[in-house]
Amino acid sequence: GYEVTSKDNFCVGKTHGGDGDEYFSGKMRDLEIWNVSRSPQKMQADAFGPVFHMPGERSFSHECALSAQGASADLPMAGTPYTIEAWVMPAAGVGDGGIVGWGDYGSKSSVNALRFASGPKGLSQYWWENDLNADLHSSLADGKYHHIA
């Protein structure tokens, strides 16, 4: 499980990557963080409200956005259920681009971050040295929005 206890380093559009390799490149809209695990049925019904919401569409290229809003949100912590979801249109060169992340980077299981993994055909939900990776069958860098959760 994850043991995040800090809202430090909250950022939309970048996860840790001190050398700049975890910046998201592309467009993103309707990023939401929920304090519940959302099934497809709950996503359809909008049964609960998100604790963080980035409304509208934003273009990203090497920026960290909405740090103050995330730091003041009731983000999921210390093993509580959660869902992170967004509509993304990554650039072909997205690399390990971060969608959103927060916590104590460098400490095992002390981060909550969602990012691409080695390009637009992979995603990683990571907690630092305790990660869940998904290889996608096709590239998400096709000029269309894709819902990820």
N, C-alpha and C positions, 0 to 999 in steps of 0.2 A: 504494500500500500504506500501511499504518500503521506508525508508528515509536514506539509507546508504550514508554517506558523507566522509567516511574514508577508506583508503586501509590498515589501521593498522591491524595487526594480520593475514595477508594473510598466508594461509597454505594449502597445498595439503596433504591429509592423516590424518588430524585432524581438528576438530572444537573445540569449547570452552573447555568444560569438564576439568576444572582445576585439577580434581583428576585422570585424565588419562582415563576416560571411553569413550571418544569420538575419540579415535584413530581408524583409519581404519585398519583392519587386512585382508589381502588377496592380490590379484593382481589387478592392474588397468592399463588401456592403453588409449591413445588418449583422455585425458581430454581436453575439449575445453570450453571456455567461450566466448559468443557472445554478442554484443551490439544490437542485434535484437531478436525479438521473431521468432523462426524458426518453421515453419510448417513442417510436414513430407515431403512435396514436396521440400521445401527449403533445408532440410537436404539431400535429394537425389541429388539435383542440385548443392549444395555447392555454392549458389549464393553470399555469402559474406565470408569474411575471419574472423577467430576468433581473439579476442583481447588478448587471452591467449591460449597457446597450450602446453600440456605436451606430447611430442612425445614418441612413443614406449611404452614398457611395464615396469612397476615397481612393485616390491613386497614391501608391507608395513607391518610393525609391530612396532608400537609405534614410529613413526617418523613424523616430520613436514618437508615437502619438498618444495622447490622452492619459499621460502618466498620473496627473492629479485626480482625474475622474476615477481611475482604477484604484488609486490609493484610498479614496474615500468610499468605495463600494464595499458591500458586505460579501467579499469574495469567499469562495469555498476554501476551507482550511482543514488541516489535520485529519485526513481520511474521510471527510464527509462526502456524500454523493454530490455529483455535479455533472453538468453538460456544458461543453464549449461548442458553439456552432457559428458558422459564417458562410457567406456566399463569396467565393473567391474566383478570380480570373488571373491566374499567375502568368508572368512573363516566362518565356522559354528558359531564360537564365536564372530562374528563381533560386536554384541551389538549395541551401538549407534554410531558406527564408522563413523567419518567424512570423506567425500570425498573431499570437499573444503569449505573454508569459509573465510570471512574477515569482518572487521567493528568494531564497538564499542560494544563488548559483554557486556551485562548487561543493555543496554539502549534499551527500547522498539522500535521496527521497525528500528533499526540501524545496523543490521547485514544482510549479505547475506550468507547463509550456506546451503549446501546440505549434508545430512547424512542418515545413516540407522537409523531405529527407533525400538528399542527393538529386534534386531536380523535381520536375512536375509529375513524376510517376511514383512518388513515395510520400508518406506522411508519418510523422512521429509525435506521439503524445509522450512527453518525457517528464520525469520527476527528478532527474539527475542520477545517473548510474542505475536506473530502474525504469526502463523505457518500454513502450509498446510501439512497434513499427509496422506499417502496412505498405506492401508493394501493390501498386495499382496496375490494372491490366492495360490502361492506355494513359497517355499524357493528358493532364488537365490544362496544359498550355495550348488550347485550341481556339482561343478568342471568345469563349463562352463562359458564363458563370456556372459554377458547380457548388452545390450545397455539401458542406462537410460538417460532421459532428462526431 
